[in-house]
Amino acid sequence: MAKLDGHVAAITGAAGGIGQAIATRFAAEGAAVALLDLDLDGATKIADDLAKTGARAVATRIDVTDEHSVEAAFKDVASSIGAVDILVNSAAIADGAPIAEMQTDMWDRMFAINLRGTFLCCRAALPGMQEKGWGRIVNMASEVAMRGHPGLSHYAASKAGVIAMTKCLALEVAGDNIRANVVAPGPTDTSMLSEIDEETLANLISELMPIGRLGKPEEIAAAALYLASDDADFCIGTTLNINGGTYRQ
Ligand SMILES: NC(=O)c1ccc[n+]([C@@H]2O[C@H](COP(=O)([O-])OP(=O)(O)OC[C@H]3O[C@@H](n4cnc5c(N)ncnc54)[C@H](O)[C@@H]3O)[C@@H](O)[C@H]2O)c1
């Protein structure tokens, strides 16, 4: 039996590199998957490719900053493939500026997507999980939340918020047989890093990453799979660091 047979997984940011890898891995493990993203075309193409392999996969547009869009997306998923009992919050943005130069709307947008969006999606998924008496929530943070990095205060703070929020949520729902945990990836080879020039990226890898390379989205998906499965029943509000050695705890 595959690890996620009989489950319905919603992955936000599923048109992105890590979200796509998670949707693909979860589908291979038997889950019906809902690929939720602002980029509906991107999510639909991935869902169509997964469906060709025999997986149950649907794509739905979501803007995680908008509570109406979030509620509507979870209703759509429930009526097409069933109530979500596994949620992965992978939707996020990243950009950079030192605090002295950061515009207020840049700060607010980061929190609206990375933290508020994660909160709204967790809240929307909980009733179905509580009704079922089983649920898994995996929130994506970043090693930057623990390590810090110049120019990334808004991103790092939003991800530290995700970690803190998940600890509280995990305690609130542990008695409902729902597990909430975090994956904190290190620099991973996706479009999120595409605006960093090659020389800067090479320097970042040599200074920060003893492994000497970027992470692969599939390596992050393996961590998400662990936390989404019954194997992680004993994990409550933990953060799994998958980062090639940038940060060690
Ligand atoms: N790639 C890395 O180096 C890295 C490192 C640490 C943590 N992470 C985290 O991993 C997760 C996935 O990152 P990725 O590398 O796949 O990024 P990505 O940029 O490839 O994908 C992010 C996805 O989020 C979607 N998105 C953005 N705003 C949205 C909104 N308002 N509503 C719905 N969807 C929205 C985008 O359309 C995109 O498909 C993120 O939470 C990111 O912060 C990534």
The ligand as an SDF file (V2000), in Angstrom:
LIG
                    3D

 44 48  0  0  0  0  0  0  0  0999 V2000
   13.4580   27.7720   -3.5180 N   0  0  0  0  0  0  0  0  0  0  0  0
   14.1040   28.0370   -2.4020 C   0  0  0  0  0  0  0  0  0  0  0  0
   15.3190   28.2680   -2.4000 O   0  0  0  0  0  0  0  0  0  0  0  0
   13.3830   28.0230   -1.0780 C   0  0  0  0  0  0  0  0  0  0  0  0
   14.1580   28.0480    0.0940 C   0  0  0  0  0  0  0  0  0  0  0  0
   13.5010   28.0370    1.3280 C   0  0  0  0  0  0  0  0  0  0  0  0
   12.1260   28.0070    1.3980 C   0  0  0  0  0  0  0  0  0  0  0  0
   11.4110   27.9960    0.2310 N   0  0  0  0  0  0  0  0  0  0  0  0
    9.9490   27.9840    0.3700 C   0  0  0  0  0  0  0  0  0  0  0  0
    9.4180   26.8610   -0.3220 O   0  0  0  0  0  0  0  0  0  0  0  0
    8.1210   27.1920   -0.8450 C   0  0  0  0  0  0  0  0  0  0  0  0
    8.0610   26.9220   -2.3330 C   0  0  0  0  0  0  0  0  0  0  0  0
    9.0040   27.7410   -2.9970 O   0  0  0  0  0  0  0  0  0  0  0  0
    9.4160   27.5060   -4.5320 P   0  0  0  0  0  0  0  0  0  0  0  0
   10.8700   27.4980   -4.5690 O   0  0  0  0  0  0  0  0  0  0  0  0
    8.6410   26.3840   -5.1040 O   0  0  0  0  0  0  0  0  0  0  0  0
    8.9070   28.9080   -5.1460 O   0  0  0  0  0  0  0  0  0  0  0  0
    8.2720   29.2170   -6.5590 P   0  0  0  0  0  0  0  0  0  0  0  0
    8.4470   30.6820   -6.7590 O   0  0  0  0  0  0  0  0  0  0  0  0
    8.7850   28.2780   -7.6030 O   0  0  0  0  0  0  0  0  0  0  0  0
    6.7180   28.8890   -6.3170 O   0  0  0  0  0  0  0  0  0  0  0  0
    5.8950   29.6980   -5.5300 C   0  0  0  0  0  0  0  0  0  0  0  0
    4.4740   29.5520   -6.0640 C   0  0  0  0  0  0  0  0  0  0  0  0
    3.6110   30.3330   -5.2250 O   0  0  0  0  0  0  0  0  0  0  0  0
    2.6130   30.8960   -6.0640 C   0  0  0  0  0  0  0  0  0  0  0  0
    2.0340   32.0830   -5.4300 N   0  0  0  0  0  0  0  0  0  0  0  0
    2.6130   33.2920   -5.1920 C   0  0  0  0  0  0  0  0  0  0  0  0
    1.7250   34.1390   -4.6580 N   0  0  0  0  0  0  0  0  0  0  0  0
    0.5510   33.4520   -4.5440 C   0  0  0  0  0  0  0  0  0  0  0  0
   -0.7500   33.7900   -4.0600 C   0  0  0  0  0  0  0  0  0  0  0  0
   -1.0250   35.0340   -3.6040 N   0  0  0  0  0  0  0  0  0  0  0  0
   -1.7060   32.8450   -4.0910 N   0  0  0  0  0  0  0  0  0  0  0  0
   -1.4320   31.6110   -4.5620 C   0  0  0  0  0  0  0  0  0  0  0  0
   -0.2360   31.2320   -5.0560 N   0  0  0  0  0  0  0  0  0  0  0  0
    0.7400   32.1550   -5.0390 C   0  0  0  0  0  0  0  0  0  0  0  0
    3.3760   31.2790   -7.3410 C   0  0  0  0  0  0  0  0  0  0  0  0
    2.4810   31.4580   -8.4340 O   0  0  0  0  0  0  0  0  0  0  0  0
    4.3020   30.0920   -7.5020 C   0  0  0  0  0  0  0  0  0  0  0  0
    3.7470   29.0910   -8.3390 O   0  0  0  0  0  0  0  0  0  0  0  0
    7.9000   28.6650   -0.4780 C   0  0  0  0  0  0  0  0  0  0  0  0
    7.1410   28.7200    0.7130 O   0  0  0  0  0  0  0  0  0  0  0  0
    9.2890   29.1880   -0.2530 C   0  0  0  0  0  0  0  0  0  0  0  0
    9.3100   30.3130    0.5870 O   0  0  0  0  0  0  0  0  0  0  0  0
   11.9960   27.9990   -0.9950 C   0  0  0  0  0  0  0  0  0  0  0  0
  1  2  1  0
  2  3  2  0
  2  4  1  0
  4  5  1  0
  4 44  2  0
  5  6  2  0
  6  7  1  0
  7  8  2  0
  8  9  1  0
  8 44  1  0
  9 10  1  0
  9 42  1  0
 10 11  1  0
 11 12  1  0
 11 40  1  0
 12 13  1  0
 13 14  1  0
 14 15  2  0
 14 16  1  0
 14 17  1  0
 17 18  1  0
 18 19  2  0
 18 20  1  0
 18 21  1  0
 21 22  1  0
 22 23  1  0
 23 24  1  0
 23 38  1  0
 24 25  1  0
 25 26  1  0
 25 36  1  0
 26 27  1  0
 26 35  1  0
 27 28  2  0
 28 29  1  0
 29 30  1  0
 29 35  2  0
 30 31  1  0
 30 32  2  0
 32 33  1  0
 33 34  2  0
 34 35  1  0
 36 37  1  0
 36 38  1  0
 38 39  1  0
 40 41  1  0
 40 42  1  0
 42 43  1  0
M  CHG  2   8   1  16  -1
M  END
$$$$
